[in-house]
């Protein structure tokens, strides 16, 4: 019976470690994808379009694009594009020409200060009414539709999987699984606090594994990018950040467990000493 309990405990801790590992990954996989090649490629396309419209150097535009508003717009387009590869209804949210013009309008002062140019209302009107901007949206949508039609089924399955594991629903499912496993561990160990040790160790191990994974992914992908002479850098900063946070949380939980365990051990020793003295 004791051996079976031990085997069950090891098995549950193994599942717990994997669940926590996946939980950490869900907080970084989207950031890796968007902050990596896709983000850089989209920014490159945006900077080209805006520089052509305003007739200024592309490098100056690229500096302006390094802000949170741009990242938010790009993230929205990435989400809609990936959804569009599965369901074309998501493409209704895409208004590329309009969004570029809106960006210029909302950031007019910053653009003028950083680029050293004056953007008149007539110039904005000219951009909005240009033939290029009238067709750019449909061209973008058509490109996604063509990609969808040409994609093999296994690639569509990968996109579906990515879309699912980046949702809050998947995070909640993992969190529920982790909580259930910790409750089972508490019942098996007949302790209200020893689950902290299992959770702490699993979190630290998972954090270390994510750190190693981040380094390997960065090294392999960037080596491949250099080999084909592309200028982009595949960033995994958010993965490193998630891994470090997990390790810190794990160490804090382990410290709490050690403090509580020492407290009860001292209390037990005092009770035993009192009983010996009384006897």
C-alpha positions in Angstrom: 0.0 0.0 0.0 2.8 2.4 0.9 4.6 1.6 -2.4 1.4 2.2 -4.4 0.9 5.5 -2.6 4.5 6.5 -3.4 4.1 5.6 -7.1 0.8 7.6 -7.3 2.5 10.6 -5.6 5.4 10.5 -8.2 2.9 10.2 -11.1 0.8 13.1 -9.8 3.9 15.3 -9.3 5.0 14.5 -12.8 1.6 15.6 -14.2 1.8 18.7 -12.0 5.2 19.6 -13.4 4.0 19.3 -17.0 0.8 21.3 -16.3 2.9 24.1 -14.7 5.3 24.0 -17.6 2.5 24.4 -20.1 1.0 27.2 -18.0 4.3 29.1 -18.2 4.5 28.5 -21.9 1.0 29.9 -22.5 2.0 33.2 -21.1 5.0 33.5 -23.5 4.1 31.7 -26.7 2.0 34.5 -28.1 4.7 37.1 -27.2 7.4 35.0 -28.8 5.4 34.8 -32.0 4.4 38.5 -32.2 7.7 39.9 -30.9 9.7 37.6 -33.1 9.6 37.4 -36.9 5.9 38.3 -37.5 6.1 41.5 -35.6 9.2 42.6 -37.4 7.8 41.7 -40.8 4.6 43.5 -40.2 6.5 46.6 -38.9 8.6 46.4 -42.0 5.5 46.4 -44.2 3.9 49.3 -42.3 7.0 51.4 -42.4 7.2 50.9 -46.2 3.6 51.9 -46.7 3.8 55.0 -44.5 7.2 56.1 -45.8 5.9 55.9 -49.4 2.8 57.8 -48.4 4.7 60.6 -46.6 7.8 60.4 -48.8 10.3 60.2 -46.0 13.1 57.9 -45.1 12.0 54.4 -44.0 14.5 54.3 -41.1 12.8 57.4 -39.5 9.4 55.7 -39.7 10.8 52.5 -38.1 11.8 54.5 -35.0 8.3 56.0 -34.8 6.8 52.5 -34.9 8.5 51.5 -31.7 5.7 52.2 -29.4 2.8 50.4 -27.6 0.1 51.7 -29.9 1.7 50.2 -32.9 2.3 46.9 -31.1 -1.4 46.8 -30.2 -2.4 47.4 -33.8 0.0 44.8 -35.0 -1.2 42.3 -32.4 -4.8 42.8 -33.6 -3.8 42.2 -37.2 -1.8 39.1 -36.3 -4.8 37.7 -34.3 -7.2 38.5 -37.2 -4.9 37.0 -39.7 -4.5 33.7 -37.9 -8.2 33.5 -37.3 -8.7 34.3 -41.0 -6.6 31.3 -42.0 -9.3 29.2 -40.3 -12.4 31.3 -40.5 -12.7 34.0 -43.2 -15.3 35.9 -41.2 -12.4 37.2 -39.0 -11.2 39.1 -42.1 -14.1 41.5 -41.7 -12.2 43.2 -38.9 -9.3 44.0 -41.2 -9.2 47.6 -42.5 -5.5 48.1 -43.3 -5.6 51.3 -45.3 -8.0 52.9 -42.9 -5.9 51.9 -39.8 -2.6 53.2 -41.4 -4.4 56.6 -42.1 -5.9 56.6 -38.5 -2.4 56.0 -37.1 -1.0 58.9 -39.1 -3.9 61.2 -37.9 -3.6 60.1 -34.2 0.2 60.4 -34.1 0.4 63.5 -36.4 2.4 65.6 -33.9 4.9 62.8 -33.1 5.4 62.1 -36.8 6.0 65.7 -37.5 8.4 66.2 -34.6 10.3 62.9 -35.2 10.4 63.1 -39.0 10.9 66.9 -39.3 8.0 67.3 -41.8 4.7 69.0 -41.9 1.6 66.8 -42.6 -1.2 68.9 -43.9 -4.9 68.0 -43.9 -4.8 68.0 -47.7 -2.0 65.5 -47.6 -4.0 63.2 -45.3 -7.0 63.5 -47.6 -4.8 62.7 -50.6 -3.5 59.5 -48.8 -7.0 58.5 -47.8 -8.4 58.9 -51.3 -5.5 57.4 -53.2 -6.1 54.3 -55.4 -3.3 52.5 -53.6 -5.1 52.7 -50.2 -8.5 51.8 -51.8 -7.1 48.4 -52.9 -4.6 47.6 -50.2 -7.2 46.2 -47.8 -8.7 43.8 -50.4 -5.2 42.8 -51.5 -4.3 41.9 -47.9 -7.5 39.9 -47.4 -7.0 38.1 -50.8 -3.5 37.2 -49.8 -4.8 35.6 -46.6 -7.5 33.7 -48.5 -5.0 32.4 -51.0 -2.7 31.3 -48.2 -5.7 29.5 -46.5 -6.6 27.7 -49.7 -3.0 26.6 -50.3 -2.3 25.6 -46.7 -2.0 21.8 -46.1 -4.5 20.5 -43.4 -1.7 19.8 -40.9 -0.7 23.5 -41.0 -4.3 24.5 -40.4 -4.3 22.2 -37.4 -1.2 23.9 -36.0 -2.9 27.3 -36.4 -6.0 26.0 -34.6 -3.9 24.6 -31.8 -2.0 27.9 -31.5 -5.3 29.9 -31.4 -6.6 27.6 -28.7 -3.6 27.5 -26.4 -3.3 31.3 -26.4 -6.8 31.7 -25.2 -7.8 32.5 -21.5 -10.0 29.4 -21.6 -6.9 27.1 -22.0 -5.1 28.9 -19.1 -8.2 28.5 -16.9 -8.3 24.7 -17.7 -4.7 24.3 -16.8 -5.1 26.3 -13.6 -8.1 24.1 -12.6 -6.0 20.9 -13.3 -3.1 22.3 -11.2 -5.5 23.1 -8.3 -7.0 19.6 -8.4 -3.6 18.0 -8.5 -2.5 20.0 -5.4 -5.7 19.0 -3.5 -4.9 15.3 -4.3 -1.3 15.8 -3.1 -2.6 17.3 0.1 -5.0 14.4 0.7 -2.2 11.8 0.0 0.3 13.5 2.3 -2.4 14.2 4.9 -1.1 17.8 5.3 -2.5 21.2 4.7 0.8 22.8 3.7 3.1 20.1 2.2 1.6 20.6 -1.2 3.7 23.8 -1.2 6.8 21.7 -1.5 5.5 19.8 -4.6 4.2 23.0 -6.2 7.5 24.9 -5.5 9.8 22.2 -6.9 7.6 21.7 -10.0 7.5 25.4 -10.6 11.3 25.8 -10.2 12.0 22.8 -12.5 9.5 24.1 -15.1 11.0 27.6 -15.0 14.5 26.2 -15.5 13.3 24.0 -18.4 11.6 27.1 -20.0 14.9 29.0 -19.7 16.8 26.2 -21.4 14.1 26.0 -24.1 14.2 29.8 -24.7 17.9 29.7 -25.2 17.8 26.7 -27.6 14.9 28.2 -29.6 16.6 31.5 -29.9 19.9 30.0 -30.9 18.4 27.6 -33.5 16.0 30.1 -35.1 18.5 33.0 -35.2 21.1 30.7 -36.7 18.7 29.6 -39.4 17.7 33.3 -40.0 21.4 34.3 -40.4 22.0 31.3 -42.8 19.4 32.7 -45.2 20.8 36.2 -44.7 17.6 37.8 -43.3 18.0 40.9 -41.1 15.4 40.0 -38.5 16.1 38.9 -34.9 13.9 36.3 -33.3 13.3 37.6 -29.8 12.4 35.3 -26.8 12.6 38.0 -24.1 9.1 37.3 -22.9 9.9 33.6 -22.5 13.0 34.5 -20.4 10.8 36.8 -18.3 8.1 34.2 -17.7 10.8 31.6 -16.7 12.4 33.9 -14.2 9.1 34.9 -12.7 8.2 31.2 -12.3 11.6 30.4 -10.7 11.1 33.3 -8.2 7.6 32.2 -7.4 8.8 28.7 -6.9 11.6 29.9 -4.5 9.2 32.0 -2.5 6.8 29.0 -2.1 9.7 26.8 -1.1 10.8 29.3 1.5 7.3 29.5 2.9 7.1 25.7 3.0 10.5 25.5 4.9 9.4 28.2 7.4 6.1 26.4 8.1 7.7 23.0 8.3 10.4 24.3 10.7 7.7 25.9 12.9 5.7 22.6 13.2 8.9 20.6 13.8 9.9 22.8 16.6 6.4 22.6 18.1 6.5 18.8 17.8 9.9 18.7 19.5 8.6 20.9 22.4 5.6 18.6 22.9 7.8 15.5 22.9 10.2 17.1 25.4 7.3 18.0 27.7 5.9 14.5 27.6 9.4 13.1 28.4 9.8 15.4 31.4 6.3 14.5 32.7 7.1 10.9 32.4 
